[in-house]
Amino acid sequence: MNISYEGSISFTQFINEQSEVVNPLPEWALVDKVLVHYYQQMVIARQFDNKAIALQRTGQLGTYASSAGCEAIDIVIASLMHKEDVLVPYYRNHAMQMVRGMKLSEILLYWGGDERGNSSPAQREDFPNCVPIATQCLHACGIASAIKIRNQQRATVSILGDGATSKGDFMEALNVAGVWQLPVVFIINNNQWAISVPRALQSIAPTLAQKALAAGIRGEQVDGNDVVALHQSVEQALQRAREGKGPTLIEAVSYRLSDHTTADDATRYRHPDALKMGWDKEPIKRLRNYLHGQGWWHESDETQWLQHSSALIQDAVDQYLDTPPQPVSSMFDYLYAELPLQLKKQREAAISRSEKEASS
């Protein structure tokens, strides 16, 4: 019997859950600058997440999808992307949007149901949050096709959860990306849960990264709680995409430390011991302990940064809460280049009714 094909999936880790170095560090990680930056941004992301949940619980924000546990994935990817690269996120990538330039107040607007949170000038050509599962993967391929046709040195980045890998959209995206050799990087945030469905019931495959093999593209797995491992894998994948060397699929293994959204109660399906294990491996504590051990971060630094982050976030909350609501006419103003007659009449009626209610 002849073997037609053999493949393997590598796993990359440099700093383990005990904050110990388990593989020789790359040169950039031997100094404090980049690692401290990653830590600072992850702290802001975690504090922002906590504040957003508090706002939702007090009726000041809509249903919100927490990013707790995947801060390293978001912060590292966004930090390595070039300004001209294109981000195609899903609904849990607030930290990426923050690093890419969106104001925290704009992110809150989105989750508060205000469409102006979908139109920040800082987004440039980045796409807004994608709520339908896995459809953003095909959107990313469309963008990457345009980049390739124009012969531009840019990369497209599409983020998805582990549950999204069970959708046909995902497999179709991998296939076309491989056939057309598109400049796209797919990042799976394998946080072990697709709402209440555990990873083990999503796929019997030992890794999700090996799905790349069926599409003939590069696939690898990294410790999604290790910023050094993420940096190494993502930087190489982005560079390959920009140089026209084709797509990459990276499975970043993390853990969802929160409910799926604020409309979910994970205690109904998740054992507390599993959650405790997730907290033991989480990225912020891991990096903080490593920085402490290297003498690159001290308690005084922590106190000052927490105070800075808290003030930054509170300012964003104040801006969000002080933003006047959009006029009722806005629900009509962005649908057509020229409104049909029927909608013109509805628009006029809505404005009239709004004015009467305001004056009464």
matplotlib code that plots the C-alpha trace (Angstrom):
import matplotlib.pyplot as plt

x = [0.0, 1.3, 0.7, -0.8, -0.3, 1.0, 0.7, 1.4, 0.3, 2.8, 2.1, 4.0, 4.5, 7.3, 5.8, 3.7, 0.9, 3.4, 5.0, 8.1, 10.1, 9.8, 11.5, 14.3, 12.8, 13.1, 15.4, 12.5, 11.2, 14.5, 13.8, 10.8, 9.3, 6.9, 5.9, 5.1, 3.0, 1.0, 0.4, -0.8, -3.2, -4.6, -5.2, -7.2, -9.2, -10.0, -11.1, -13.2, -14.8, -15.7, -17.1, -19.2, -20.7, -21.6, -23.3, -25.3, -26.3, -27.6, -29.6, -27.2, -25.9, -27.4, -26.5, -22.7, -20.2, -17.3, -13.7, -12.4, -9.7, -8.9, -7.2, -3.8, -5.1, -6.8, -4.0, -1.1, -2.8, -4.0, -0.6, 1.2, -1.2, -0.2, -2.5, -3.4, -4.2, -7.9, -9.6, -12.7, -13.8, -16.5, -18.4, -15.8, -12.9, -13.4, -9.7, -8.6, -10.8, -9.3, -5.8, -6.7, -7.8, -11.5, -12.5, -13.8, -16.9, -17.6, -17.3, -19.9, -22.1, -22.2, -23.2, -25.7, -27.6, -26.3, -25.3, -22.7, -20.6, -20.4, -19.0, -15.9, -13.4, -10.7, -12.1, -11.0, -11.4, -11.9, -15.2, -17.7, -18.6, -20.0, -22.7, -23.7, -21.4, -18.5, -19.8, -17.0, -14.5, -15.9, -16.1, -12.3, -11.7, -13.5, -11.3, -8.2, -9.1, -9.3, -5.9, -4.4, -5.9, -4.5, -1.1, -1.0, 1.2, -1.5, -3.0, -6.6, -7.3, -10.4, -11.2, -13.6, -14.6, -14.2, -17.9, -17.6, -15.2, -18.3, -20.0, -19.8, -18.9, -15.6, -14.7, -15.7, -13.5, -10.5, -11.0, -11.1, -8.3, -6.1, -7.1, -6.6, -3.6, -5.2, -3.4, -5.6, -4.9, -7.6, -7.4, -9.5, -10.1, -10.6, -12.1, -13.5, -17.2, -19.7, -22.3, -23.1, -21.5, -18.0, -15.1, -15.2, -18.7, -17.7, -15.1, -13.6, -10.3, -7.4, -6.9, -9.0, -5.9, -5.7, -8.8, -6.3, -4.7, -7.9, -7.7, -4.0, -3.0, -0.6, -2.2, -0.7, -1.7, -0.5, -1.0, -3.5, -2.6, 1.1, 1.8, 5.2, 3.9, 1.1, 3.5, 5.8, 3.0, 0.9, 3.9, 5.1, 1.6, 1.0, 4.3, 3.6, 0.3, 1.8, 4.5, 2.0, 2.9, -0.7, -3.1, -2.5, -4.8, -3.8, -5.7, -5.1, -6.0, -7.6, -10.6, -13.7, -13.7, -17.1, -20.7, -21.1, -22.8, -24.6, -27.8, -26.2, -25.7, -22.7, -23.2, -26.0, -23.6, -20.0, -18.4, -16.8, -13.6, -13.2, -13.6, -11.0, -8.5, -9.2, -8.4, -5.2, -4.0, -5.3, -3.0, -2.9, -1.8, 0.7, 2.4, 2.3, 4.1, 6.7, 7.3, 7.6, 10.1, 12.2, 12.1, 10.2, 7.0, 6.5, 3.6, 3.9, 3.7, 0.6, -1.1, -0.4, -1.6, -4.8, -5.5, -4.7, -6.9, -9.8, -9.8, -9.5, -12.5, -14.6, -14.0, -15.2, -18.3, -19.1, -18.8, -21.1, -23.7, -23.6, -24.0, -27.5, -29.6, -29.7, -32.8, -35.6, -34.8, -31.5, -33.3, -34.2, -31.2, -28.6, -30.7, -30.8, -29.0, -32.4, -35.4, -38.4, -41.6, -43.2, -40.2, -40.1, -43.7, -42.8, -39.8, -41.9, -44.5, -41.8, -40.2, -43.6, -44.5, -41.1, -41.5, -45.0, -43.8, -40.8, -43.1, -45.7]
y = [0.0, 3.4, 6.4, 9.3, 12.0, 12.4, 15.6, 16.9, 19.8, 21.6, 23.1, 26.2, 27.2, 29.3, 30.3, 27.7, 28.1, 28.3, 31.3, 29.1, 29.3, 25.9, 26.7, 29.2, 32.6, 34.5, 37.6, 40.2, 38.6, 38.9, 42.5, 44.0, 46.5, 44.3, 42.0, 44.9, 46.5, 43.3, 43.1, 46.7, 46.3, 43.0, 44.7, 47.4, 44.8, 42.8, 45.9, 47.1, 43.8, 43.9, 47.4, 46.4, 43.5, 45.8, 48.2, 45.4, 44.1, 47.6, 48.1, 50.5, 48.2, 45.5, 41.8, 41.7, 39.0, 38.8, 38.5, 37.2, 34.6, 35.5, 38.8, 37.5, 36.4, 39.7, 42.0, 40.2, 39.8, 43.4, 44.7, 42.8, 43.8, 46.7, 49.7, 48.7, 45.1, 44.3, 42.8, 40.7, 40.1, 38.2, 39.4, 38.8, 40.9, 44.2, 44.2, 43.9, 46.9, 48.9, 48.2, 49.0, 52.5, 52.3, 54.4, 52.4, 54.6, 53.6, 49.9, 50.6, 52.3, 49.2, 47.0, 49.6, 49.2, 52.4, 51.8, 54.6, 52.0, 50.3, 53.3, 54.5, 56.4, 54.3, 51.1, 52.3, 49.2, 46.8, 45.1, 45.5, 42.7, 39.6, 37.9, 35.1, 32.2, 31.7, 33.9, 36.3, 33.7, 34.0, 37.8, 37.7, 35.6, 38.2, 41.0, 38.9, 38.2, 41.9, 42.4, 39.7, 41.1, 44.5, 43.0, 44.7, 43.6, 43.4, 40.7, 39.9, 38.5, 36.5, 35.5, 32.8, 30.5, 26.8, 26.3, 28.1, 25.4, 23.1, 25.4, 24.9, 28.6, 27.9, 24.9, 26.7, 29.7, 27.4, 25.7, 28.9, 30.4, 27.4, 27.1, 30.8, 31.1, 34.1, 36.5, 35.6, 34.4, 32.5, 32.5, 30.0, 31.2, 27.7, 28.7, 25.2, 26.2, 26.9, 28.4, 25.3, 22.7, 21.6, 21.3, 17.5, 17.4, 19.9, 17.6, 14.3, 15.5, 15.8, 19.4, 22.0, 23.2, 19.9, 21.0, 23.1, 20.0, 19.1, 22.5, 22.1, 25.1, 25.6, 24.8, 25.0, 25.1, 27.5, 28.1, 31.0, 32.1, 32.5, 35.9, 34.8, 31.8, 33.8, 36.5, 34.1, 32.2, 35.2, 37.3, 34.6, 34.0, 37.7, 38.0, 35.0, 36.5, 39.9, 38.2, 36.3, 32.9, 31.9, 31.5, 30.1, 28.6, 29.1, 27.4, 29.3, 27.2, 29.2, 29.0, 31.0, 32.4, 33.9, 33.0, 32.8, 36.2, 38.1, 36.3, 32.9, 31.1, 28.7, 27.2, 25.2, 23.2, 23.8, 22.1, 24.6, 22.5, 23.1, 26.8, 26.8, 25.0, 27.7, 30.5, 28.7, 29.0, 32.4, 34.8, 37.9, 36.3, 34.1, 37.1, 39.2, 36.5, 36.2, 40.0, 40.0, 37.2, 39.1, 42.3, 44.1, 44.8, 45.8, 46.3, 50.1, 49.7, 47.5, 50.1, 53.0, 51.1, 49.9, 53.5, 54.7, 52.0, 52.6, 56.4, 55.6, 53.3, 55.5, 58.4, 56.1, 55.1, 58.8, 59.6, 56.6, 57.5, 61.2, 60.5, 61.8, 59.1, 59.2, 60.9, 58.7, 59.6, 57.7, 54.4, 55.4, 57.4, 54.6, 52.1, 53.5, 56.0, 57.4, 56.4, 54.8, 56.8, 54.5, 54.8, 58.6, 58.8, 56.5, 58.7, 61.8, 60.2, 58.9, 62.4, 64.0, 61.6, 62.0, 65.8, 65.5, 63.2, 65.5, 68.5, 66.8]
z = [0.0, -1.0, 1.3, -0.7, 2.0, 5.5, 7.5, 11.0, 13.2, 15.3, 18.7, 19.8, 23.4, 25.0, 28.4, 30.2, 32.7, 35.6, 33.8, 33.1, 29.9, 28.2, 24.9, 24.0, 23.6, 20.3, 20.4, 20.6, 23.8, 25.6, 26.4, 28.1, 25.6, 23.6, 26.5, 28.8, 26.0, 25.6, 29.3, 29.6, 26.7, 28.1, 31.4, 29.7, 27.8, 31.0, 32.9, 30.0, 29.8, 33.5, 33.1, 30.1, 32.0, 34.9, 32.5, 31.0, 34.4, 35.3, 32.1, 30.5, 27.8, 25.6, 25.5, 25.6, 24.6, 27.1, 25.9, 29.2, 28.5, 24.9, 25.6, 24.5, 21.1, 20.4, 21.6, 19.9, 16.5, 16.4, 17.5, 14.7, 11.9, 9.7, 9.3, 5.8, 6.7, 7.0, 10.1, 9.7, 13.3, 15.0, 18.0, 20.7, 19.3, 21.2, 22.3, 18.6, 17.7, 20.5, 19.4, 15.8, 16.9, 17.8, 20.9, 23.8, 23.8, 20.2, 21.1, 23.9, 21.4, 19.3, 22.2, 23.3, 20.0, 18.4, 14.8, 15.1, 16.9, 13.5, 11.7, 13.5, 11.3, 12.9, 11.3, 7.9, 5.8, 8.7, 8.8, 11.7, 14.1, 12.4, 14.5, 12.1, 12.7, 10.2, 7.4, 8.1, 6.8, 3.3, 3.6, 4.4, 1.3, -0.9, 0.5, 0.1, -3.5, -4.2, -2.5, -4.7, -7.9, -7.1, -6.3, -2.9, 0.0, 2.5, 4.7, 5.7, 9.1, 10.0, 13.6, 14.5, 17.5, 17.7, 17.0, 13.7, 12.4, 12.2, 9.7, 5.9, 5.4, 7.2, 5.1, 1.9, 2.9, 3.6, 0.2, -1.9, 0.1, -0.7, -4.3, -5.0, -2.6, -0.9, 1.5, 4.4, 8.0, 9.8, 13.6, 15.6, 19.1, 20.5, 23.8, 24.3, 24.1, 21.3, 23.6, 25.7, 23.3, 24.4, 22.0, 22.2, 20.6, 17.9, 16.2, 17.0, 15.3, 17.8, 16.6, 14.8, 12.9, 11.0, 9.0, 7.1, 5.7, 3.7, 2.0, 1.3, 3.4, 6.3, 9.7, 13.2, 16.8, 19.5, 23.2, 23.0, 26.6, 25.7, 24.0, 22.8, 21.0, 19.5, 18.4, 16.6, 14.8, 13.8, 12.7, 10.3, 9.0, 8.3, 6.6, 4.4, 3.4, 2.5, 0.4, -1.6, -0.1, 0.7, 3.6, 7.1, 9.7, 13.3, 16.2, 19.4, 22.4, 25.1, 27.5, 27.8, 31.3, 31.1, 30.0, 26.3, 26.5, 29.3, 28.1, 29.1, 32.3, 31.9, 35.4, 33.8, 31.6, 32.7, 35.7, 38.1, 38.2, 34.4, 34.9, 37.7, 35.4, 32.8, 35.3, 36.2, 32.6, 31.7, 29.9, 32.1, 35.3, 33.3, 31.7, 34.9, 36.9, 34.1, 34.0, 37.8, 37.7, 35.2, 37.2, 34.3, 36.2, 39.9, 42.3, 41.8, 38.0, 38.5, 40.8, 38.5, 35.4, 37.0, 38.0, 34.5, 32.9, 35.2, 34.4, 30.7, 30.8, 33.0, 30.5, 27.7, 29.7, 30.4, 26.7, 25.8, 28.3, 27.3, 23.6, 22.5, 20.7, 17.0, 15.4, 14.3, 10.7, 10.9, 10.5, 7.0, 6.0, 5.3, 3.4, -0.2, -2.2, -2.9, -0.8, -2.5, -2.2, 0.3, 2.7, 2.2, 3.5, 6.4, 7.2, 7.3, 9.5, 11.9, 12.1, 12.7, 15.4, 17.1, 17.1, 18.7, 21.4, 22.1, 22.5, 24.6]

ax = plt.figure().add_subplot(projection="3d")
ax.plot(x, y, z, "-o")
ax.set_aspect("equal")
plt.show()
